[in-house]
Structures are given as C-alpha cells and as structure tokens.
C-alpha cells in the first residue's frame, strides 16, 4: 500500500473509532510499530490527531463547533447567501451543504418551490415551516460539532439524485490546496455531491480564502461560481478566467 494512502486510511480509522492504540493500528494495517509511529507523527504534526496514553485520538480542538462559526461575519454571510439564492429557480432540485453561510440561504428560498437535499440538521429545522420547500436528508450519523449527517461508508445514495445546482461550504480555500474541510468523514458526502454533474456554487466569506483545512474535497477548478464578500487578488482572478469560474462579489 502506498504510504500516502495508508496515512489517509489511518486518519479515517482514528476518526471512526475516536481513539485507538498503536498495537491496534499495527494489527489493522499490517505494518511495523515503527511505521505506524512515523505515519501518525505526520498526522500529529498537521494537528489532525493527538497523542494519548498508549495511542492516539481525534484532536477535537481542530473541529470548531457550528455555533461558534455561525456567530462570525454574520452580515457578510447573509449577503453571500442572498446572492446565491438568486440563482435558484422554481422547480430546482438543489443540494445545500452543511455550513454557516449556506444555512442562511433558507431565508431567501422560503417563497420558492424547491427540493432541497441536505446533510445539515439546522437547514432541515429552518426549512420545516415552509411547505413549498421539499426537504430530503442525506441521513447518517449526526456529528454534533458541525450539526451535519455523515457516513463512514461511501455515500452511494446520492447517486439517485439529479441536482440542478449544489451550494457548497468550506473551511478553507486556496489555489494550491483547493476546497478543503476539517472533517474527513463529512468530506465523503461533499466529494460525492461535486461529482453529480450539477452547477457548483461555492459560498465563502473572505476569512476563508488562502487558508486550508486537513482534507481537500475538490479542486478549485471544479467550481462554477465562487461567491464571496471581497474582491479577490489577481492570482484568483487569473485562475478563475483560465478555469471558467464566475467570480461573484457581493
């Protein structure tokens, strides 16, 4: 097994089991304890996991809570969401990703006839009063930190939906790292959605740009619309032109 693939699988295994011993990793991955120590040290250096007595565990400090993120830059997120909602037409089938900016879209969709597929609990709750919004949950395990539903298995259920548009969130965006997310479990759904051949809208405020989280779920070139609240520098403008990305500044 390639080293980079093994490290990724170790990361996913630790996230699935919350904490594991070194001996368990040796047995599961069939490598020496020296190799395991070397692999996990890379994850520790990246802040993804932390050492505990006899093994390693998730570094929960890296996964900032949904409520904590929700209170930051609210006005900018409001404007970004309003702009994004203007692209939604009656009859659309859309995916709204779990995120504090994408959540704001419900306010501007409440008078439209739309089918919403989502992996976020708060989006479901906010859409509940509006009978014209047909809401479908992706289901799975509820991650309380992000209020999102995730699955350890490949999210094949998304293949049955033909999205018109998908509205994605991110915890970090850069040209070199692409569109990133803090939870590798949550990223599996994001990756599956991006591959559904729909128009892809990325909603991010300026504080997200030129930063990256632990996992990349798609390249920046896979985005069709980048909606943000500040003028991007020339490197992003040039990249957008080369890759047919429409930059929308609110």
C-alpha positions in Angstrom: 0.0 0.0 0.0 1.3 3.5 -0.9 2.4 5.5 2.2 0.1 8.4 1.4 -2.9 6.1 1.0 -2.1 4.3 4.3 -1.8 7.6 6.2 -5.2 8.6 4.9 -6.7 5.3 5.9 -5.2 5.6 9.4 -6.7 9.1 9.7 -10.1 7.8 8.7 -9.8 4.8 11.1 -8.9 7.1 14.0 -11.8 9.4 13.2 -14.2 6.4 13.1 -13.1 4.9 16.4 -12.3 8.3 18.2 -9.2 6.8 19.9 -7.0 3.8 19.1 -3.9 2.1 20.4 -0.7 1.8 18.5 -0.9 -2.0 18.7 -4.4 -1.9 17.1 -3.1 0.2 14.2 -0.2 -2.3 13.7 -2.7 -5.2 13.5 -5.2 -3.5 11.3 -2.8 -2.2 8.8 -0.3 -5.0 8.9 2.8 -2.8 9.3 5.5 -2.5 12.0 5.1 -0.3 15.0 8.0 1.9 13.7 6.0 2.5 10.5 2.8 3.3 12.5 4.7 5.8 14.7 6.1 7.5 11.6 2.7 7.7 9.9 0.8 9.0 12.9 3.6 11.6 13.7 2.7 13.2 10.3 -0.9 13.4 11.3 0.0 14.8 14.8 2.3 17.4 13.2 -0.7 18.5 11.0 -2.9 18.9 14.1 -5.3 16.2 12.9 -4.8 13.8 15.8 -3.2 14.0 19.2 -1.2 11.6 21.4 -2.9 9.9 24.3 -1.7 7.3 26.7 -0.9 4.2 24.7 -2.1 5.5 21.4 -3.8 8.4 19.5 -7.2 10.2 19.4 -9.1 12.8 17.4 -7.9 16.4 18.0 -11.4 17.8 18.7 -9.9 21.3 19.0 -9.4 21.3 15.3 -13.2 20.9 14.6 -14.7 24.2 15.6 -18.3 24.0 16.6 -21.1 25.0 14.2 -22.5 27.5 16.7 -19.0 29.1 17.2 -18.6 29.6 13.4 -22.2 30.8 13.0 -21.6 33.9 15.0 -18.7 35.2 12.9 -19.1 37.6 9.9 -22.9 37.2 10.0 -23.7 40.2 7.8 -21.3 39.1 5.1 -22.7 35.5 5.2 -26.2 36.9 4.9 -25.3 38.8 1.7 -23.5 35.8 0.2 -26.4 33.5 0.9 -28.9 36.1 -0.5 -26.9 36.3 -3.7 -26.6 32.5 -4.0 -30.4 32.1 -3.5 -31.0 34.4 -6.5 -29.6 31.6 -8.8 -32.3 29.2 -7.6 -35.4 28.9 -9.7 -38.8 27.3 -9.0 -38.7 23.6 -9.6 -34.9 23.3 -9.0 -33.5 20.3 -7.1 -30.6 21.6 -5.1 -28.1 20.4 -2.6 -27.3 22.7 0.3 -24.1 21.7 2.1 -23.6 21.9 5.8 -22.1 25.3 6.6 -22.9 28.5 8.5 -23.1 30.6 5.2 -25.2 28.1 3.3 -27.6 27.9 6.2 -28.5 31.5 5.6 -30.0 30.6 2.2 -33.2 29.2 3.7 -34.3 32.8 4.5 -34.2 33.7 0.8 -35.7 30.4 -0.5 -38.8 30.3 1.6 -41.1 31.7 -1.2 -39.8 29.4 -3.9 -40.9 25.9 -4.9 -37.7 24.0 -4.4 -36.5 20.5 -3.5 -33.6 20.7 -1.0 -31.3 17.7 -0.3 -29.0 18.5 2.7 -26.7 16.9 5.2 -27.3 19.6 7.8 -29.7 19.5 10.8 -30.2 23.2 11.1 -31.1 23.6 7.4 -33.8 20.9 7.9 -35.2 22.7 11.0 -35.2 26.1 9.4 -37.0 24.8 6.3 -39.6 23.0 8.3 -42.2 25.8 8.4 -42.3 26.3 4.6 -44.4 23.6 2.9 -43.2 24.7 -0.5 -39.7 23.6 0.4 -39.4 19.8 -0.1 -36.6 18.7 2.2 -34.7 15.4 1.9 -32.0 14.4 4.4 -28.9 12.5 3.4 -29.2 10.7 6.7 -26.3 9.0 8.6 -24.5 9.7 11.8 -25.1 13.2 13.4 -21.8 15.0 14.1 -22.8 17.4 16.9 -19.8 19.7 16.3 -20.9 20.5 12.8 -24.6 19.6 13.0 -24.1 17.5 9.9 -25.0 14.0 9.0 -22.1 11.8 7.8 -21.4 8.3 6.9 -18.3 6.1 7.2 -19.4 4.3 4.1 -19.3 5.6 0.5 -22.5 7.7 0.2 -23.9 5.9 -2.8 -27.5 7.1 -2.0 -26.6 10.5 -3.6 -26.3 8.8 -7.0 -30.1 8.7 -7.3 -30.5 12.5 -7.2 -30.1 14.7 -10.3 -29.2 18.0 -8.8 -29.7 21.2 -10.8 -27.4 23.2 -8.6 -25.3 22.5 -5.5 -24.3 25.1 -2.9 -21.1 24.2 -1.1 -19.3 25.3 2.1 -15.7 25.2 3.0 -13.4 25.9 6.0 -10.5 26.9 3.7 -10.0 27.7 0.0 -6.8 28.2 -1.9 -5.5 27.7 -5.4 -2.9 25.2 -4.3 -5.0 23.1 -1.9 -8.4 23.6 -3.5 -11.6 23.5 -1.5 -11.0 21.9 2.0 -12.9 20.7 5.0 -12.0 19.9 8.6 -13.8 16.6 8.9 -12.7 13.7 6.6 -16.0 11.9 7.4 -18.1 14.9 6.2 -15.8 15.3 3.1 -17.0 12.0 1.6 -20.5 13.4 1.1 -19.1 16.7 -0.3 -16.9 14.7 -2.8 -19.9 12.7 -3.9 -22.1 15.8 -4.4 -19.4 17.5 -6.6 -19.3 14.5 -8.9 -23.1 14.7 -9.7 -22.6 16.9 -12.8 -24.6 19.9 -11.4 -23.7 23.6 -11.4 -21.4 24.1 -8.4 -21.6 27.2 -6.3 -19.0 27.8 -3.5 -20.1 30.2 -0.8 -17.2 31.6 1.3 -16.5 34.8 3.1 -13.1 36.5 2.8 -11.7 35.0 6.0 -11.8 31.5 4.4 -9.6 32.5 1.4 -5.9 31.5 1.3 -6.4 29.0 4.1 -6.8 25.3 4.1 -8.1 22.5 6.4 -7.0 18.9 6.8 -8.7 17.4 3.7 -9.4 18.6 0.1 -12.8 17.5 -1.2 -12.4 19.1 -4.7 -10.1 21.2 -6.7 -10.9 24.9 -7.1 -11.2 24.3 -10.9 -14.3 22.1 -10.3 -16.3 25.1 -9.0 -18.5 27.0 -11.5 -19.4 30.0 -9.2 -17.3 31.4 -6.4 -19.5 33.8 -4.3 -17.7 35.9 -1.7 -17.7 39.2 0.0 -14.5 40.8 -1.1 -12.5 41.5 -4.3 -10.1 38.7 -4.9 -6.5 39.3 -5.8 -5.1 39.0 -9.3 -4.0 35.4 -8.8 -7.6 34.3 -8.2 -8.9 36.4 -11.0 -6.5 34.9 -13.4 -7.2 31.4 -12.2 -10.9 32.0 -12.5 -10.6 33.2 -16.1 -8.4 30.2 -17.0 -10.8 27.7 -15.5 -14.2 29.3 -16.4 -15.1 30.1 -12.9 -17.5 33.0 -12.4 -16.5 35.3 -9.5 -19.4 36.9 -7.8 -18.6 39.6 -5.3 -21.5 40.7 -3.1 
